[in-house]
């Protein structure tokens, strides 16, 4: 490793972030990811200039993003979400994509390449950031949490598919064929995962769950690595493999060792949220081009524009396509705010745009900056909207939320 000091600094910032979040929690509930990014900016080249990249730092950061998407994929419970919700969520995302591309083309004077980057970024949702917030607030379980999960899952999966089709360097037809083959292989893996495991599998999981062998955790890491490798083999973005790997892991664990799946997940989350995911967010802060954002007036002026576009392009269609049993405006508004919360995929898509020299550093900084603000502001406004519901309406909404699946 060329920069062991940077590794120590990143881990120090990762450890400091929850302390800062806890210290301000009495005044304001700030997601810990915000402190991770801000501390990364602090030690980055545009402020203190203490942290510097090397291949190990880059590899761990990429693995952190993959783990974030993997854990988001694991949280998807399609059986609970249901087909009608997913159809509504899919329709909302398609409308978001059309809106995003149309607005981007209008703002960029018809520049298709730049509009594809910006328009796709505007349609994304940070499922990996929203789910921990919902879980910590106790809103993940129940009808509202299920609906949010469904809409946010499509907001994560849709842009990943779009990245595979639009940014792979292949023609749309060739990219579609490759993606279809990947889907067939993944479907075969899901079929294999759904089959009963042999008896020795469950016994080995149980006997090593609290030993140094940790077979289950190693098996989950193998699945993640295998799906990352598969997506790389097909020339697709590895985030697609990470998301599919999370869904595959849930099927295997819930089907083979349901009594241990919660414990196994907690161990995997400890690796993810305790090490790799905060590593990614701190490095995101280090990479954030603060000078480009503050240099001149245009990039800084674009930040609130992009923030508004996240709400309009992503949140607007979600509000319109919300299930009928979320009839109150506060519930629909909170759903839209959670769906408009974005960051990881904005970082990934912006990085592609910068690498291909399709967008400028100022635009990239404004996009990522707006996404950072969305993670800070939108999840704070959403609970406030839910708490504004009047007592009788809240009770009725809660009752609808618990029994509502059949209604749509």
C-alpha positions in Angstrom: 0.0 0.0 0.0 1.4 3.4 -1.0 -0.6 5.4 1.5 -1.1 3.6 4.8 -1.8 7.0 6.4 -4.8 7.5 4.1 -6.3 4.1 5.1 -6.0 5.1 8.8 -7.5 8.5 8.1 -10.5 7.0 6.3 -11.2 4.5 9.1 -10.8 7.3 11.6 -13.4 9.4 9.8 -15.7 6.3 9.5 -15.5 5.9 13.3 -15.9 9.6 13.9 -19.0 9.9 11.8 -21.5 8.1 14.0 -20.1 10.0 17.0 -21.0 13.3 15.3 -24.4 11.9 14.2 -25.2 10.9 17.8 -24.0 14.3 19.2 -26.4 16.3 17.0 -29.3 13.7 17.2 -31.1 15.7 19.9 -31.3 18.7 17.6 -31.5 17.1 14.2 -31.6 13.6 12.9 -28.8 13.6 10.3 -28.0 10.4 8.4 -24.5 9.2 9.3 -23.6 9.0 5.6 -23.6 12.9 5.5 -20.9 13.0 8.1 -18.9 10.3 6.3 -19.0 12.4 3.1 -18.3 15.7 4.8 -15.4 14.2 6.7 -14.0 12.8 3.5 -14.2 16.3 1.9 -12.4 17.7 5.0 -9.4 15.3 4.6 -9.5 15.5 0.8 -7.3 17.5 -1.5 -9.6 20.6 -1.6 -9.4 21.3 2.2 -6.7 19.7 4.3 -5.1 17.6 1.6 -4.3 14.7 3.9 -5.8 11.8 2.0 -4.4 10.5 -1.3 -5.5 7.6 -3.5 -3.8 4.3 -4.4 -5.0 1.1 -5.9 -5.9 -0.5 -2.5 -8.0 2.5 -1.6 -9.8 2.5 -4.9 -10.4 -1.3 -4.7 -11.9 -1.0 -1.2 -14.1 1.9 -2.2 -15.4 0.0 -5.2 -16.1 -3.0 -3.0 -17.9 -0.8 -0.6 -20.3 0.4 -3.3 -20.8 -3.2 -4.4 -21.6 -4.2 -0.8 -24.1 -1.3 -0.5 -25.9 -2.4 -3.6 -25.7 -6.1 -2.5 -27.3 -5.4 0.8 -30.0 -3.3 -0.9 -30.7 -6.3 -3.2 -30.9 -8.6 -0.2 -33.6 -6.4 1.4 -36.0 -6.7 -1.6 -38.9 -8.9 -0.7 -40.7 -9.4 -3.9 -43.3 -11.7 -2.4 -44.2 -9.0 0.1 -44.1 -6.1 -2.4 -46.4 -7.8 -4.9 -46.8 -7.5 -8.7 -49.2 -4.5 -8.6 -46.7 -2.4 -6.6 -43.8 -3.3 -8.9 -45.9 -2.5 -12.0 -46.7 1.0 -10.5 -43.1 1.4 -9.5 -41.9 0.4 -13.0 -44.4 2.8 -14.6 -43.2 5.6 -12.4 -39.6 4.9 -13.3 -40.2 4.8 -17.0 -42.0 8.2 -16.8 -39.0 9.5 -14.8 -36.6 8.4 -17.5 -38.6 10.1 -20.2 -38.8 13.2 -18.1 -35.2 13.1 -17.2 -34.0 12.7 -20.8 -36.4 15.2 -22.1 -35.5 17.9 -19.6 -31.8 17.2 -20.0 -32.0 17.4 -23.8 -33.8 20.8 -23.4 -31.3 22.1 -21.0 -28.2 20.9 -22.9 -29.2 22.0 -26.3 -29.8 18.5 -27.7 -26.5 17.1 -26.6 -27.5 13.4 -26.4 -24.4 12.0 -24.7 -24.5 14.5 -21.9 -28.3 14.2 -21.6 -28.0 10.4 -21.2 -25.7 10.8 -18.2 -27.7 13.6 -16.5 -31.1 12.2 -17.4 -30.3 8.7 -16.1 -28.8 10.1 -12.9 -32.0 12.0 -12.2 -34.0 8.8 -12.1 -32.0 7.0 -9.4 -32.9 6.2 -5.8 -30.5 5.4 -3.0 -32.2 2.3 -1.8 -29.1 1.4 0.3 -29.4 4.7 2.1 -33.2 4.8 2.5 -33.6 1.3 3.9 -31.3 1.9 7.0 -33.1 5.2 7.7 -36.5 3.4 7.5 -35.3 0.5 9.6 -33.8 2.9 12.3 -37.1 4.8 12.5 -39.2 1.7 12.7 -41.0 2.4 9.4 -39.5 -0.4 7.3 -42.1 -3.0 8.5 -45.7 -2.6 7.5 -47.5 -1.4 4.4 -45.8 1.9 4.0 -42.3 0.4 4.4 -43.2 -2.3 1.8 -44.4 0.3 -0.7 -41.3 2.5 -0.2 -39.1 -0.6 -0.6 -40.8 -1.5 -3.9 -40.6 2.0 -5.5 -37.0 2.6 -4.2 -35.9 -0.9 -5.5 -37.1 -0.1 -9.0 -35.4 3.3 -8.7 -32.1 1.5 -8.0 -32.5 -1.4 -10.4 -33.8 0.7 -13.3 -30.7 3.0 -13.6 -28.4 0.0 -13.3 -30.2 -1.6 -16.3 -30.0 1.7 -18.1 -26.2 1.9 -17.4 -25.8 -1.6 -18.7 -27.6 -0.7 -21.9 -26.5 2.9 -22.5 -22.9 3.0 -21.1 -21.5 -0.3 -22.0 -19.9 0.9 -25.2 -22.0 -1.5 -27.3 -24.8 -0.7 -29.6 -28.2 -0.8 -27.9 -29.1 -4.0 -29.8 -25.9 -5.8 -28.8 -26.2 -4.5 -25.2 -29.8 -5.8 -25.0 -28.7 -9.3 -26.2 -25.9 -9.4 -23.6 -28.2 -8.2 -20.9 -30.8 -10.8 -21.9 -28.2 -13.6 -21.7 -27.1 -12.3 -18.3 -30.8 -12.4 -17.2 -31.2 -16.0 -18.3 -28.0 -17.0 -16.4 -29.2 -15.2 -13.4 -32.7 -16.8 -13.6 -30.9 -20.2 -13.7 -29.0 -19.2 -10.6 -32.3 -18.2 -8.9 -33.8 -21.6 -9.9 -30.7 -23.3 -8.4 -30.9 -21.2 -5.3 -34.6 -22.1 -4.8 -33.9 -25.8 -4.7 -33.6 -27.4 -1.3 -30.1 -27.5 0.1 -28.6 -30.8 1.2 -28.9 -31.6 4.9 -25.2 -31.1 5.5 -25.5 -27.4 4.4 -27.8 -26.5 7.3 -25.7 -28.5 9.8 -22.5 -26.8 8.7 -24.1 -23.3 8.9 -25.3 -24.0 12.4 -22.1 -25.5 13.7 -19.8 -22.8 12.3 -22.1 -19.8 12.9 -20.2 -18.7 16.0 -16.8 -20.3 15.3 -13.8 -19.1 13.4 -15.0 -21.1 10.3 -18.0 -18.8 9.6 -19.0 -20.9 6.7 -22.3 -19.0 6.0 -20.5 -15.6 5.9 -17.8 -17.0 3.5 -20.6 -18.5 1.4 -22.4 -15.2 1.1 -19.1 -13.5 0.1 -18.5 -16.2 -2.5 -22.0 -15.5 -4.0 -21.2 -11.7 -4.1 -17.8 -12.4 -5.8 -19.4 -14.8 -8.2 -22.1 -12.4 -9.3 -19.6 -9.5 -9.6 -17.4 -11.8 -11.7 -20.3 -12.8 -13.9 -21.3 -9.3 -14.6 -17.7 -8.4 -15.4 -17.5 -11.4 -17.8 -20.5 -10.1 -19.7 -19.1 -6.6 -19.8 -21.8 -5.2 -17.6 -21.6 -2.9 -14.7 -20.7 -4.8 -11.6 -23.4 -3.1 -9.7 -25.9 -5.2 -11.6 -24.2 -8.3 -10.4 -24.1 -7.0 -6.8 -27.8 -6.3 -6.8 -28.6 -9.7 -8.3 -26.2 -11.3 -5.8 -28.2 -9.8 -2.9 -31.5 -11.1 -4.2 -29.9 -14.6 -4.8 -28.5 -14.7 -1.3 -31.8 -13.9 0.3 -33.5 -16.8 -1.6 -30.8 -19.2 -0.5 -30.7 -18.2 3.2 -34.4 -17.8 3.7 -35.0 -21.2 1.9 -32.2 -23.2 3.4 -31.5 -21.9 6.9 -34.4 -19.6 7.8 -33.7 -19.9 11.5 -30.1 -18.5 11.0 -30.7 -16.0 8.2 -31.1 -13.1 10.5 -27.9 -13.8 12.4 -26.0 -14.3 9.1 -27.4 -11.1 7.7 -26.3 -9.2 10.8 -22.8 -10.5 10.4 -22.7 -9.5 6.7 -24.1 -6.1 7.6 -21.3 -5.7 10.1 -18.8 -6.2 7.3 -20.8 -3.9 5.1 -21.9 -1.0 7.3 -19.1 -1.4 9.7 -16.2 -1.2 7.2 -16.8 -1.3 3.4 -19.8 1.0 3.0 -18.5 3.9 5.2 -15.2 3.4 3.4 -17.0 4.1 0.1 -18.8 7.2 1.4 -15.6 8.7 2.9 -13.7 8.2 -0.4 -16.7 9.8 -2.2 -16.1 12.8 0.0 -12.3 12.7 -0.8 -13.1 12.5 -4.5 -15.7 15.3 -4.4 -14.4 18.3 -6.4 -15.2 21.1 -4.0 -13.1 23.6 -6.0 -15.0 22.9 -9.2 -18.3 23.4 -7.3 -17.2 26.7 -5.8 -15.1 28.0 -8.7 -17.2 30.5 -10.6 -21.0 30.7 -10.3 -22.5 28.1 -12.7 -21.7 24.8 -10.9 -23.0 26.2 -7.5 -26.1 27.6 -9.2 -26.7 24.2 -10.8 -26.8 22.4 -7.4 -30.2 23.6 -6.3 -31.5 23.1 -9.9 -30.4 19.5 -9.9 -31.9 19.1 -6.4 -35.2 20.4 -7.7 -35.0 18.1 -10.7 -34.4 15.1 -8.5 -37.7 15.9 -6.8 -39.6 16.7 -10.0 -38.2 13.9 -12.3 -38.1 11.1 -9.7 -40.5 12.2 -6.9 -43.2 13.6 -9.2 -44.0 10.3 -11.0 -43.8 8.4 -7.8 -46.3 10.7 -6.2 -48.6 10.2 -9.2 -48.2 6.4 -9.3 -48.5 5.8 -5.6 -50.9 2.9 -4.7 -54.5 3.9 -4.0 -54.3 2.8 -0.3 -51.7 5.6 0.2 -54.5 8.1 -0.3 -53.3 10.9 1.9 -51.0 13.6 0.5 -48.5 13.3 3.4 -48.0 9.5 2.8 -47.7 10.0 -1.0 -45.4 13.0 -0.4 -43.2 11.0 2.0 -43.0 8.2 -0.5 -41.9 10.7 -3.2 -39.3 12.2 -1.0 -37.8 8.8 -0.1 -37.8 7.8 -3.8 -36.1 11.1 -4.8 -33.3 10.5 -2.3 -30.2 9.5 -4.3 -26.4 9.3 -4.1 -24.5 6.0 -4.9 -25.7 5.6 -8.5 -25.4 9.4 -9.1 -21.7 9.0 -8.1 -21.3 6.0 -10.3 -23.1 7.5 -13.3 -21.3 10.9 -12.9 -17.9 9.1 -12.7 -18.7 7.4 -16.1 -19.6 10.8 -17.5 -16.4 12.4 -16.3 -14.2 9.5 -17.5 -15.8 9.7 -20.9 -15.4 13.5 -20.8 -19.2 13.8 -21.6 -19.8 16.2 -18.6 -17.6 18.8 -17.0 -16.1 18.7 -13.5 -18.4 21.5 -12.5 -21.5 19.7 -13.6 -20.3 16.5 -12.0 -19.7 18.2 -8.7 -23.1 19.9 -8.8 -24.8 16.6 -9.5 -23.1 14.8 -6.7 -23.5 17.8 -4.4 -27.3 17.8 -5.1 -27.4 14.1 -4.4 -25.6 14.6 -1.1 -28.1 17.3 -0.1 -31.0 15.0 -1.1 -29.7 12.4 1.4 -29.6 15.0 4.1 -32.9 16.9 3.4 -35.4 14.5 1.8 -35.3 11.7 4.5 -35.7 14.5 7.2 -38.8 16.0 5.4 -40.5 12.6 4.8 -41.1 11.7 8.5 -42.2 15.3 9.1 -44.9 14.9 6.5 -46.0 11.6 8.0 -46.2 13.1 11.5 -48.4 16.0 10.1 -51.2 13.5 9.5 -54.1 14.2 11.9 -54.9 11.5 14.5 -58.0 9.9 12.9 -56.5 10.0 9.4 -53.3 8.5 10.7 -55.1 5.7 12.3 -57.1 5.0 9.2 -54.0 5.2 7.1 -52.2 2.8 9.4 -55.0 0.4 9.2 -55.0 0.6 5.4 -51.3 0.1 5.4 -51.5 -3.1 7.3 -54.3 -4.7 5.3 -53.8 -2.9 2.0 -52.1 -5.4 -0.3 -55.3 -6.7 -1.8 -56.6 -3.3 -2.7 -54.3 -2.8 -5.6 
